[in-house]
Amino acid sequence: MKRKLFSVVLITFVVVLLVTVAIMFTTVQSATGEICVAVASNFTDTIKDIAERFEAKTDRNVVLVFGSTGKLYAQIKNGAPFDIFFAAAVREPELLEKEGPAVPGSRFTYAVGKLVLWSPEAGYVDREGKVLEQADFRHLAIANPKLAPYGRAAQEVLQARGIWDELSERLVRGENISQTFQFVKSGNAELGFVACSQVKRPGQSIEGSWWEAPQTLYSPIEQQAVLLKDSKIARDFLVFVRSEEALKIIREYGYSTP
């Protein structure tokens, strides 16, 4: 009887201790004014600029974690402690809002991406993308269509032009659009489909040569964000992202905005 009572007391103590620690962690995080934000890799430089402006205005800290939309979604479903998710698609935020853990009604479109065929070599990519049919290259880089919306868009463009099967053996697939960009920038692939935001910088011309794929050739890359943990700082950050100051930054990196 005493042993059973001792076990109950011990279990109760452990539960109370764990709850106390969780409360303390949440309190400390709130007190320090810090949020952790999961971001699709195409939005890397853009969100860094936005977060820097937000931190300067509010004296709060935004921790950014980058990856493919598919992998970040899987991490969130497995309990990754993110406060906000900036995806490069609609599907994953929509699922999180329907199934949890996203806050209902918090999902919105923050940008519409553009796909470009790019090479760091001047004159290599023509302004109509005919280089794809000429196939005078060893490797063409795209993001993994199963994980990255920009990869799916690249596949749709190649299929629309009737050369997906023809070029399949020359494709180099990046885990996400950032890795795809590095394949091309490093010369491991002569050219590749990347996000416009990766080659366009505010106030600067695009280096190398490029072709902007007509948006009629691929499904719109509508990028949505969703709130995962409701807090004042997280909501304040999302309000700032939708402000004209942040929208101007987004457009300067080559995106369209709602």
C-alpha positions as CSV (number, residue, x, y, z in Angstrom):
1,M,0.0,0.0,0.0
2,K,2.8,2.4,1.0
3,R,4.7,1.5,-2.2
4,K,1.6,2.2,-4.3
5,L,1.1,5.5,-2.6
6,F,4.7,6.4,-3.1
7,S,4.4,5.7,-6.8
8,V,1.4,7.9,-7.1
9,V,3.1,10.7,-5.3
10,L,6.3,10.3,-7.4
11,I,4.3,10.4,-10.7
12,T,2.4,13.4,-9.5
13,F,5.6,15.2,-8.7
14,V,7.1,14.4,-12.1
15,V,4.0,15.7,-13.9
16,V,4.0,18.9,-11.9
17,L,7.7,19.3,-12.5
18,L,7.3,18.9,-16.3
19,V,4.4,21.3,-16.4
20,T,6.4,23.9,-14.3
21,V,9.4,23.6,-16.7
22,A,7.1,24.0,-19.7
23,I,5.5,27.1,-18.2
24,M,8.9,28.5,-17.3
25,F,10.2,28.0,-20.8
26,T,7.2,29.7,-22.3
27,T,7.6,32.6,-19.9
28,V,11.3,33.0,-20.6
29,Q,10.6,32.9,-24.4
30,S,7.9,35.5,-24.0
31,A,10.0,37.7,-21.8
32,T,13.0,37.6,-24.2
33,G,10.7,38.5,-27.1
34,E,11.8,35.7,-29.4
35,I,10.0,33.7,-32.1
36,C,11.2,30.8,-34.3
37,V,10.1,31.0,-37.9
38,A,10.2,28.2,-40.5
39,V,10.8,29.6,-44.0
40,A,10.8,28.1,-47.4
41,S,14.3,28.5,-48.8
42,N,13.4,30.6,-51.8
43,F,12.4,33.4,-49.4
44,T,15.7,33.4,-47.5
45,D,17.2,36.8,-48.4
46,T,13.8,38.5,-48.5
47,I,12.7,37.3,-45.0
48,K,16.2,38.2,-43.6
49,D,15.7,41.8,-44.7
50,I,12.1,41.9,-43.3
51,A,13.2,40.3,-40.0
52,E,16.0,42.8,-39.7
53,R,13.7,45.7,-40.1
54,F,11.2,44.2,-37.6
55,E,13.9,43.6,-35.0
56,A,15.2,47.2,-35.4
57,K,11.7,48.6,-34.8
58,T,10.6,46.3,-31.9
59,D,13.9,45.2,-30.2
60,R,12.6,41.6,-30.5
61,N,14.5,38.6,-32.0
62,V,13.4,36.5,-35.0
63,V,15.1,33.1,-35.4
64,L,14.9,31.9,-38.9
65,V,15.1,28.2,-40.0
66,F,15.2,27.4,-43.7
67,G,14.3,24.3,-45.8
68,S,12.1,22.9,-48.4
69,T,8.3,23.4,-47.9
70,G,7.8,19.6,-47.8
71,K,10.5,19.0,-45.2
72,L,9.5,21.9,-42.9
73,Y,5.9,20.7,-43.1
74,A,7.0,17.2,-42.0
75,Q,9.0,18.7,-39.1
76,I,6.0,20.7,-37.9
77,K,3.8,17.7,-38.0
78,N,6.3,15.9,-35.9
79,G,6.3,18.6,-33.2
80,A,9.1,21.0,-34.3
81,P,8.7,24.2,-32.1
82,F,8.1,26.8,-34.8
83,D,5.9,29.8,-34.1
84,I,5.2,30.7,-37.8
85,F,5.5,28.8,-41.1
86,F,6.3,30.6,-44.4
87,A,5.7,28.0,-47.1
88,A,6.2,28.3,-50.8
89,A,2.8,26.8,-51.5
90,V,-0.8,26.7,-50.3
91,R,-1.3,23.0,-49.7
92,E,0.9,22.6,-46.6
93,P,-0.4,25.6,-44.6
94,E,-3.9,24.6,-45.5
95,L,-3.4,21.1,-44.2
96,L,-1.8,22.5,-41.0
97,E,-4.8,24.7,-40.5
98,K,-7.3,21.9,-41.0
99,E,-5.5,19.2,-39.1
100,G,-3.5,21.2,-36.6
101,P,-1.4,22.6,-35.1
102,A,-1.9,25.9,-37.0
103,V,-4.1,28.6,-35.6
104,P,-7.5,28.6,-37.5
105,G,-8.0,31.7,-39.7
106,S,-4.4,32.8,-39.6
107,R,-3.4,31.6,-43.1
108,F,-2.7,34.2,-45.8
109,T,-0.8,34.7,-49.1
110,Y,2.3,36.8,-48.6
111,A,3.9,36.5,-52.1
112,V,3.6,34.9,-55.5
113,G,6.8,33.5,-56.8
114,K,8.3,33.6,-60.3
115,L,10.4,30.9,-61.9
116,V,13.5,31.8,-64.0
117,L,15.9,29.7,-66.0
118,W,19.3,31.1,-65.0
119,S,23.0,30.7,-65.8
120,P,25.8,32.8,-64.3
121,E,27.4,32.9,-67.7
122,A,26.4,35.9,-69.8
123,G,24.7,35.1,-73.1
124,Y,24.2,31.4,-72.2
125,V,20.4,31.5,-71.7
126,D,18.4,33.3,-74.4
127,R,15.4,35.4,-73.7
128,E,13.0,32.7,-75.0
129,G,14.5,29.7,-73.3
130,K,15.4,28.0,-76.6
131,V,18.5,26.7,-74.9
132,L,16.4,24.0,-73.4
133,E,15.5,22.5,-76.8
134,Q,19.0,22.9,-78.1
135,A,20.2,20.8,-75.1
136,D,23.8,22.0,-75.4
137,F,24.5,21.3,-71.8
138,R,25.3,18.4,-69.5
139,H,23.2,19.2,-66.5
140,L,20.0,21.2,-65.8
141,A,19.3,21.8,-62.1
142,I,15.8,21.9,-60.7
143,A,14.5,21.5,-57.2
144,N,13.0,18.2,-56.2
145,P,9.4,18.3,-57.5
146,K,8.2,16.1,-54.7
147,L,9.4,18.5,-52.0
148,A,9.6,22.0,-53.5
149,P,6.9,24.0,-55.3
150,Y,9.5,25.6,-57.5
151,G,10.6,22.1,-58.6
152,R,7.0,21.2,-59.5
153,A,6.8,24.4,-61.5
154,A,10.0,23.6,-63.3
155,Q,8.6,20.2,-64.2
156,E,5.4,21.7,-65.5
157,V,7.4,24.1,-67.7
158,L,9.5,21.3,-69.2
159,Q,6.3,19.2,-69.7
160,A,4.5,22.1,-71.4
161,R,7.4,22.4,-73.8
162,G,7.4,18.7,-74.5
163,I,11.0,18.0,-73.3
164,W,10.6,16.6,-69.8
165,D,11.3,13.0,-70.8
166,E,14.1,14.1,-73.2
167,L,15.9,15.9,-70.5
168,S,15.2,13.6,-67.6
169,E,18.7,12.1,-67.6
170,R,20.4,15.5,-67.5
171,L,18.4,16.7,-64.5
172,V,20.2,17.4,-61.2
173,R,17.7,17.7,-58.4
174,G,18.3,19.9,-55.4
175,E,16.7,19.0,-52.1
176,N,15.3,22.6,-52.1
177,I,15.6,25.7,-54.2
178,S,18.7,27.0,-52.3
179,Q,20.6,23.8,-53.1
180,T,19.5,24.0,-56.7
181,F,20.8,27.6,-57.0
182,Q,24.1,26.5,-55.5
183,F,24.4,23.7,-58.2
184,V,24.2,26.4,-60.9
185,K,26.2,29.1,-59.2
186,S,29.1,26.6,-58.5
187,G,29.1,25.4,-62.1
188,N,28.0,21.8,-61.2
189,A,25.1,22.5,-63.6
190,E,25.4,24.9,-66.5
191,L,21.9,26.3,-66.0
192,G,18.9,25.7,-63.8
193,F,15.4,26.7,-62.8
194,V,15.6,28.9,-59.7
195,A,13.4,31.4,-57.9
196,C,13.5,34.9,-59.3
197,S,14.2,36.2,-55.8
198,Q,17.5,34.3,-55.8
199,V,19.0,36.3,-58.7
200,K,17.2,39.6,-58.3
201,R,18.5,42.1,-55.8
202,P,16.9,45.4,-54.9
203,G,18.4,48.1,-57.1
204,Q,20.6,45.7,-59.0
205,S,20.4,44.0,-62.4
206,I,20.5,40.3,-62.7
207,E,24.0,38.9,-63.3
208,G,24.6,36.2,-66.0
209,S,21.8,35.3,-68.4
210,W,18.2,34.3,-67.7
211,W,14.7,33.6,-69.1
212,E,11.6,34.3,-67.0
213,A,9.3,31.3,-67.7
214,P,5.8,32.6,-68.6
215,Q,3.4,32.0,-65.7
216,T,1.0,30.4,-68.2
217,L,3.3,27.4,-68.3
218,Y,3.1,26.5,-64.6
219,S,0.7,26.6,-61.7
220,P,0.8,29.8,-59.7
221,I,3.5,29.6,-57.0
222,E,1.2,31.1,-54.3
223,Q,3.2,31.3,-51.1
224,Q,1.3,31.2,-47.8
225,A,2.1,31.8,-44.2
226,V,0.3,30.4,-41.2
227,L,0.5,31.0,-37.4
228,L,1.5,27.9,-35.4
229,K,1.8,29.3,-31.9
230,D,-0.4,32.2,-30.9
231,S,1.5,35.0,-29.2
232,K,1.6,38.8,-29.4
233,I,5.1,38.9,-30.9
234,A,4.2,36.3,-33.6
235,R,1.1,38.3,-34.5
236,D,3.0,41.5,-34.5
237,F,5.5,40.0,-36.9
238,L,2.8,38.8,-39.3
239,V,1.2,42.3,-39.2
240,F,4.6,43.8,-40.2
241,V,5.0,41.3,-43.0
242,R,1.7,42.6,-44.4
243,S,2.7,46.2,-44.0
244,E,3.6,48.3,-47.1
245,E,7.2,48.5,-45.8
246,A,7.6,44.7,-46.0
247,L,5.5,44.3,-49.2
248,K,7.9,46.8,-50.9
249,I,10.8,44.6,-49.9
250,I,9.0,41.5,-51.2
251,R,8.4,43.1,-54.6
252,E,12.0,44.3,-54.8
253,Y,13.1,40.7,-54.7
254,G,11.0,39.9,-57.7
255,Y,7.8,38.5,-56.2
256,S,4.3,39.7,-56.9
257,T,2.2,40.6,-53.8
258,P,-1.5,40.1,-53.1
